Amino acid sequence: MINDTYHNLKGPISPLEISVNGISRNSTSKKVKIECKSVNSVLLDTDPKDYHERLFVAGNLCLNESNKLTLWDTTMMPNIPGMPSFICLMFSPCVEIRYNSSYTKMIGAICGLGYHPETGKPLFEENDIEITFDTVIDLNLLKKINIIRMLLNRCVNPEDEEGPGDIFQIQHSLQLSLKEYVHT
């Protein structure tokens, strides 16, 4: 016998579908969706057993009246373990490392613009990013990140005596440093 009740169906839904979340403090509580005409509007996890965070970058975004973020011009970054942490640590002006309770292991970081020296309050707290490391981050990796930061800075802001040949050499060193990170 057929039941005369109606049920609203949703779907199709796949357990392999990836959801996208904001990473800054002001976006973590917002619902995020990718523009429906985008090739990335439905993302499937090609390796569901891999627990590492993935980084998804948007060129443009819009916040609507109902506090939902819509993303355009999106790119899924390569699935390299630790990539979101590496990117945040490399491009943040100020980083505060978080340690486990016995101070033997780095477990995360707050990345942002830093704090006001007199008040100790964050400068732009709503845009700070709190990351949890899903790979081992140690002093050696932090030193490599600082070398990459220095090389990037020298590429975009060369010293007066550095000519085109010097810049090319700096770019080459930067490329080697980045490849070393990706392949470790």
Rosetta silent file (secondary structure, phi, psi, omega in degrees, C-alpha in Angstrom):
SEQUENCE: MINDTYHNLKGPISPLEISVNGISRNSTSKKVKIECKSVNSVLLDTDPKDYHERLFVAGNLCLNESNKLTLWDTTMMPNIPGMPSFICLMFSPCVEIRYNSSYTKMIGAICGLGYHPETGKPLFEENDIEITFDTVIDLNLLKKINIIRMLLNRCVNPEDEEGPGDIFQIQHSLQLSLKEYVHT
SCORE:     score description
SCORE:     0.000 S_00000001
   1 L     0.000  139.972 -179.288    0.000    0.000    0.000 S_00000001
   2 L   -90.334  131.403  178.577    1.287    3.490   -0.850 S_00000001
   3 L   -79.887  136.788 -177.425    1.452    6.013    1.949 S_00000001
   4 L   -87.026   11.698  178.485   -0.182    9.362    1.090 S_00000001
   5 L   -88.339  151.974 -179.717    2.358   11.463    2.998 S_00000001
   6 L  -106.569  145.448  177.758    4.878   13.641    1.201 S_00000001
   7 L  -127.725  132.610  174.839    8.541   13.909    2.010 S_00000001
   8 L   -78.233  128.944  179.009   10.875   16.655    0.882 S_00000001
   9 L  -104.690  142.496  174.544   13.944   15.188   -0.721 S_00000001
  10 L  -122.702  148.550  176.870   17.310   16.868   -0.865 S_00000001
  11 L   138.576 -168.680   -1.627   20.205   15.801   -2.962 S_00000001
  12 L   -69.240  144.237  179.579   21.851   14.179   -4.583 S_00000001
  13 L  -121.023  134.617  179.780   24.369   14.338   -1.759 S_00000001
  14 L  -113.228  138.811  174.851   27.646   12.479   -1.798 S_00000001
  15 L   -66.285  -12.395  178.617   29.707   11.604    1.277 S_00000001
  16 L   -89.334   -3.973 -177.957   32.692   12.576   -0.874 S_00000001
  17 E   -71.048  135.481 -178.697   31.478   16.143   -1.283 S_00000001
  18 L   -94.622  135.678  172.831   33.807   18.727    0.258 S_00000001
  19 L   -98.625  153.115 -177.766   32.446   21.671    2.200 S_00000001
  20 L  -112.852  134.199  179.824   34.245   25.013    2.187 S_00000001
  21 L  -129.059  150.350  174.682   34.747   27.088    5.341 S_00000001
  22 L   -73.448  156.543 -179.451   36.271   30.478    6.014 S_00000001
  23 L  -113.422  -16.540  177.395   39.517   30.604    7.974 S_00000001
  24 E   -81.729  158.319 -175.826   39.576   34.137    9.370 S_00000001
  25 L   -58.552  -33.887 -178.588   37.805   34.784   12.665 S_00000001
  26 L   -82.539   -4.251 -179.484   35.080   36.850   11.013 S_00000001
  27 L  -117.025   -7.330 -176.477   34.309   34.160    8.416 S_00000001
  28 L   -66.404  -28.534 -178.504   34.428   30.885   10.366 S_00000001
  29 L   -92.025   -2.750 -177.880   30.791   31.170   11.449 S_00000001
  30 L   -90.672  146.153  173.670   29.491   32.157    8.007 S_00000001
  31 E   -74.871  133.214 -177.387   28.010   29.744    5.494 S_00000001
  32 E  -117.925  132.701  174.337   30.250   29.617    2.422 S_00000001
  33 E  -135.966  154.907  178.146   29.174   28.603   -1.059 S_00000001
  34 E   -97.580  139.657 -178.281   30.844   28.686   -4.427 S_00000001
  35 L   -48.281  130.813 -168.584   29.094   30.519   -7.239 S_00000001
  36 L   -63.133  -22.735  179.933   26.762   27.949   -8.828 S_00000001
  37 L   -88.314   -1.865 -178.406   28.062   28.400  -12.396 S_00000001
  38 L   -75.604  146.863  174.985   31.638   27.723  -11.328 S_00000001
  39 L   -63.096  -22.138 -179.985   33.378   24.511  -12.293 S_00000001
  40 L   -94.627   11.989 -175.822   34.240   24.247   -8.579 S_00000001
  41 L   -66.149  -25.752  172.564   30.637   24.550   -7.348 S_00000001
  42 L  -123.211  118.611 -178.265   30.651   20.842   -6.472 S_00000001
  43 L  -111.859  127.943  177.961   33.897   19.554   -5.004 S_00000001
  44 E  -111.045  137.893 -179.482   34.529   15.860   -4.516 S_00000001
  45 L   -79.041  114.541 -178.795   37.206   14.509   -2.212 S_00000001
  46 L   -80.921  -11.861  179.128   39.509   12.313   -4.285 S_00000001
  47 L  -142.063   76.829 -173.915   41.225   10.959   -1.171 S_00000001
  48 L   -64.390  -17.427  179.250   38.693   10.734    1.697 S_00000001
  49 L   -83.551  -11.223  178.802   41.168    8.963    4.003 S_00000001
  50 L   -81.803  118.439 -175.491   43.555   11.938    3.868 S_00000001
  51 L   -90.367   -3.742 -176.755   42.812   14.082    6.932 S_00000001
  52 L   -66.986  145.613  176.305   44.993   17.054    5.953 S_00000001
  53 L   -67.791  146.584  175.085   43.353   20.430    5.465 S_00000001
  54 L  -110.951  152.836  179.668   43.034   21.697    1.893 S_00000001
  55 L  -109.698  129.084 -179.596   43.340   25.312    0.849 S_00000001
  56 E  -122.067  124.311 -173.590   40.763   26.834   -1.461 S_00000001
  57 E  -112.233  137.961  177.959   41.436   30.344   -2.754 S_00000001
  58 E  -118.343  135.895  176.328   38.882   32.827   -4.110 S_00000001
  59 E   -78.016  -30.687 -179.793   39.680   35.840   -6.247 S_00000001
  60 E  -141.090  150.729  174.692   36.392   37.534   -5.362 S_00000001
  61 E  -147.571  159.697 -179.189   33.749   37.119   -2.712 S_00000001
  62 E  -138.388  135.831  175.372   30.448   38.651   -1.748 S_00000001
  63 E  -105.510  119.112 -178.229   28.671   38.761    1.610 S_00000001
  64 L   -91.674 -178.472 -175.583   24.894   38.883    1.197 S_00000001
  65 L   -61.937  -29.826 -178.638   22.157   40.133    3.554 S_00000001
  66 L   -90.285   17.764  174.601   21.750   36.714    5.173 S_00000001
  67 L    66.901   31.099  176.572   25.459   36.649    6.131 S_00000001
  68 E  -105.218  138.611  177.513   26.438   34.037    3.502 S_00000001
  69 E   -94.656  130.616  173.106   29.699   34.260    1.581 S_00000001
  70 E  -113.289  131.453 -175.990   29.669   33.511   -2.145 S_00000001
  71 E  -106.772  140.036  174.416   33.022   32.828   -3.789 S_00000001
  72 E  -125.348  163.751  175.978   34.045   33.507   -7.408 S_00000001
  73 E    50.881   60.449 -171.585   37.229   32.852   -9.375 S_00000001
  74 E   -99.665  152.314  177.191   38.156   29.912   -7.187 S_00000001
  75 E  -141.821  131.318  173.103   41.141   27.587   -7.188 S_00000001
  76 E   -88.876  120.401  179.917   41.742   24.433   -5.175 S_00000001
  77 L   -71.758  157.551 -179.468   45.371   24.428   -4.108 S_00000001
  78 L   -58.230  148.922 -179.134   47.363   21.183   -4.477 S_00000001
  79 L   -81.988   76.194  178.122   46.821   18.600   -1.754 S_00000001
  80 L  -107.366  119.459 -179.246   50.202   19.005   -0.104 S_00000001
  81 L   -52.571  130.414  178.713   50.182   18.145    3.618 S_00000001
  82 L    85.194   -0.914 -176.820   50.706   21.305    5.661 S_00000001
  83 H   -58.281  -46.958  178.817   50.109   23.687    2.723 S_00000001
  84 H   -59.169  -41.647  178.287   47.485   25.865    4.507 S_00000001
  85 H   -63.972  -45.134 -179.077   49.781   26.241    7.530 S_00000001
  86 H   -59.796  -46.718 -178.972   52.788   26.956    5.314 S_00000001
  87 H   -62.509  -46.947 -179.955   50.930   29.634    3.310 S_00000001
  88 H   -61.986  -45.207 -179.644   49.599   31.344    6.460 S_00000001
  89 H   -65.352  -33.363 -176.543   52.992   31.305    8.170 S_00000001
  90 H   -76.124  -36.434 -172.560   54.723   32.612    5.058 S_00000001
  91 H  -104.767   -2.724  179.213   52.425   35.542    4.266 S_00000001
  92 L   -81.521  133.561  177.205   51.281   36.733    7.700 S_00000001
  93 L   -62.840  -32.756 -177.249   52.967   39.895    8.976 S_00000001
  94 E  -139.549  134.984 -177.922   52.832   38.571   12.544 S_00000001
  95 E  -130.716  132.071  173.614   52.608   34.976   13.821 S_00000001
  96 E  -114.924  114.141 -177.030   52.079   33.725   17.364 S_00000001
  97 E   -77.807  138.971  174.601   52.958   30.030   17.685 S_00000001
  98 E  -103.652  139.273 -179.374   50.813   27.774   19.893 S_00000001
  99 E  -118.236  161.574  172.597   52.437   24.888   21.787 S_00000001
 100 L   -69.412  174.183 -172.714   51.135   21.778   23.520 S_00000001
 101 L   -63.269  -25.823  179.152   50.796   21.920   27.316 S_00000001
 102 L   -96.970    7.382  178.069   54.360   20.689   27.890 S_00000001
 103 L    56.488   35.545  179.404   55.833   23.107   25.297 S_00000001
 104 L  -106.687  -10.885 -175.094   57.447   20.255   23.373 S_00000001
 105 L  -146.705  136.670  174.199   55.508   20.526   20.113 S_00000001
 106 E   -79.661  126.393 -175.812   54.127   23.338   17.964 S_00000001
 107 E  -115.570  -10.351 -179.615   50.425   22.644   17.441 S_00000001
 108 E   177.878 -173.135 -179.218   49.133   25.794   15.742 S_00000001
 109 E  -158.812  154.721  167.264   49.413   29.523   15.267 S_00000001
 110 E  -107.006  123.808 -176.690   47.488   32.769   15.203 S_00000001
 111 E  -115.725  131.825 -179.630   48.376   34.683   12.057 S_00000001
 112 E  -177.280 -152.793 -177.291   47.505   38.335   11.538 S_00000001
 113 L   -89.332   -4.345  179.333   48.660   41.923   11.767 S_00000001
 114 L    99.748 -156.629 -175.007   49.930   41.621   15.336 S_00000001
 115 E  -135.533  161.059  177.225   48.967   43.599   18.422 S_00000001
 116 L   -75.715  126.693 -174.480   49.088   47.141   19.728 S_00000001
 117 L   -63.260  -28.095 -178.296   52.286   47.463   21.824 S_00000001
 118 L   -85.811  -40.451 -176.278   50.649   49.563   24.564 S_00000001
 119 L   -94.439  -22.883 -176.609   47.320   47.756   24.977 S_00000001
 120 L    76.873    3.097 -179.201   48.336   44.258   23.913 S_00000001
 121 L   -84.172  146.799  177.235   45.077   44.013   21.927 S_00000001
 122 E   -59.998  145.734 -178.849   45.067   42.553   18.395 S_00000001
 123 L   -72.484  -39.384 -177.052   45.211   45.186   15.644 S_00000001
 124 L  -146.305   62.752 -168.823   42.561   43.612   13.403 S_00000001
 125 H   -53.960  -36.781 -176.822   41.327   40.597   15.360 S_00000001
 126 H   -65.355  -19.461  177.661   38.377   39.775   13.106 S_00000001
 127 H  -103.595    5.153  174.101   40.782   39.047   10.243 S_00000001
 128 L   -66.812  150.775  178.489   43.218   36.962   12.300 S_00000001
 129 E  -118.265  123.943  175.005   43.539   33.338   11.242 S_00000001
 130 E  -103.584  117.495 -178.132   43.906   30.606   13.842 S_00000001
 131 E  -114.201  146.936  173.247   45.376   27.482   12.298 S_00000001
 132 E  -108.368  127.246 -178.480   45.933   24.039   13.754 S_00000001
 133 L   -71.586  127.902  176.399   48.963   22.261   12.361 S_00000001
 134 L  -106.579    7.652  172.463   48.062   18.947   10.741 S_00000001
 135 L  -137.207  171.749 -179.995   51.709   18.168    9.980 S_00000001
 136 L   -76.049  121.078  173.002   54.900   18.546   11.989 S_00000001
 137 L  -113.167  122.934 -179.215   56.029   22.162   12.113 S_00000001
 138 L  -130.804 -178.514 -178.304   59.393   22.608   13.796 S_00000001
 139 H   -61.499  -35.331  178.682   62.142   25.215   14.094 S_00000001
 140 H   -62.311  -42.954  178.738   63.853   23.957   10.920 S_00000001
 141 H   -67.750  -39.233  177.435   60.694   24.540    8.874 S_00000001
 142 H   -62.286  -36.724  176.349   60.190   27.966   10.469 S_00000001
 143 H   -64.603  -41.760  177.711   63.765   28.858    9.463 S_00000001
 144 H   -62.819  -42.192  178.746   63.027   27.751    5.873 S_00000001
 145 H   -61.987  -41.918  178.589   59.840   29.832    5.866 S_00000001
 146 H   -65.006  -35.370  175.548   61.801   32.867    7.075 S_00000001
 147 H   -64.391  -44.050  178.443   64.360   32.352    4.287 S_00000001
 148 H   -62.725  -42.360  177.751   61.528   32.233    1.736 S_00000001
 149 H   -60.161  -42.905  179.281   59.994   35.383    3.254 S_00000001
 150 H   -64.341  -43.339  179.727   63.344   37.165    3.012 S_00000001
 151 H   -65.514  -40.776  175.973   63.837   36.078   -0.617 S_00000001
 152 H   -59.673  -44.834  179.966   60.299   37.190   -1.540 S_00000001
 153 H   -61.454  -42.183  179.533   60.957   40.550    0.068 S_00000001
 154 H   -68.667  -29.357  177.461   64.222   40.963   -1.844 S_00000001
 155 H   -67.745  -42.514 -176.192   62.468   40.079   -5.136 S_00000001
 156 H   -91.274  -15.748 -178.716   59.822   42.785   -4.769 S_00000001
 157 L  -139.394   68.909 -176.124   61.988   45.302   -2.914 S_00000001
 158 L   -66.902  152.810  175.852   65.588   44.926   -4.113 S_00000001
 159 L   -73.014  158.641 -174.030   68.388   46.817   -2.462 S_00000001
 160 L   -54.951  -38.514 -175.445   69.881   49.735   -4.418 S_00000001
 161 L   -83.583   -4.042 -178.858   73.016   47.877   -5.464 S_00000001
 162 L   -86.505  122.901  179.348   71.129   44.785   -6.725 S_00000001
 163 L   -99.365 -174.223 -178.402   70.783   44.688  -10.493 S_00000001
 164 H   -56.982  -38.175  178.478   68.760   42.444  -12.847 S_00000001
 165 H   -64.784  -39.201  177.649   71.306   39.614  -12.587 S_00000001
 166 H   -65.183  -42.441  179.847   71.103   39.700   -8.800 S_00000001
 167 H   -62.707  -42.249  177.734   67.302   39.659   -8.916 S_00000001
 168 H   -59.144  -43.364  179.497   67.402   36.658  -11.259 S_00000001
 169 H   -64.213  -40.282  177.438   69.689   34.840   -8.802 S_00000001
 170 H   -63.724  -43.739  178.491   67.361   35.689   -5.896 S_00000001
 171 H   -61.450  -40.246  178.472   64.373   34.401   -7.893 S_00000001
 172 H   -63.565  -44.071  177.527   66.269   31.194   -8.638 S_00000001
 173 H   -62.011  -40.428  178.234   67.074   30.740   -4.920 S_00000001
 174 H   -62.716  -45.434  179.193   63.419   31.373   -4.087 S_00000001
 175 H   -60.014  -44.458  178.471   62.293   28.801   -6.639 S_00000001
 176 H   -63.205  -41.011  179.491   64.684   26.196   -5.212 S_00000001
 177 H   -63.940  -41.650  178.891   63.522   26.915   -1.647 S_00000001
 178 H   -67.062  -41.926  178.345   59.867   26.508   -2.618 S_00000001
 179 H   -63.489  -37.588  178.295   60.558   23.276   -4.506 S_00000001
 180 H   -61.567  -41.045  178.251   62.460   21.967   -1.486 S_00000001
 181 H   -65.126  -47.227 -175.275   59.404   22.586    0.696 S_00000001
 182 H   -62.759  -33.732 -175.626   56.978   20.980   -1.760 S_00000001
 183 L   -94.516    6.561  177.597   59.109   17.851   -2.129 S_00000001
 184 L  -100.989    0.000    0.000   59.761   17.263    1.590 S_00000001
